[in-house]
Amino acid sequence: MRYRALDENGDFTLGNAHAYIDGVDAVRQAVITRLRLLVYEWWEDINDGVPYWQKIIASRDVAAAEQIIRERIQQTPHVLSILSFDPVWDNENRTLM
């Protein structure tokens, strides 16, 4: 897998020798960018993305949120399995980490 590298701000790197990454780093970045993509955000496929607003935030169902995120990771190309997945729900701050 070859993937365009992102800089520390999450922007594409262009025009240098380090514009692309491959191997494990590319898969890691693919997972991250897939988790950051919102449903309706990508013009080529508005159904692709994580339904954060539609299904996770609206329902506040932690188990459903974990399952949606787990499936999104597993569906990333070149991800073979998830060895560890231990999200922690912080109800006070409404975050799932």
Disulfide bonds with the S-S distance in Angstrom:
none
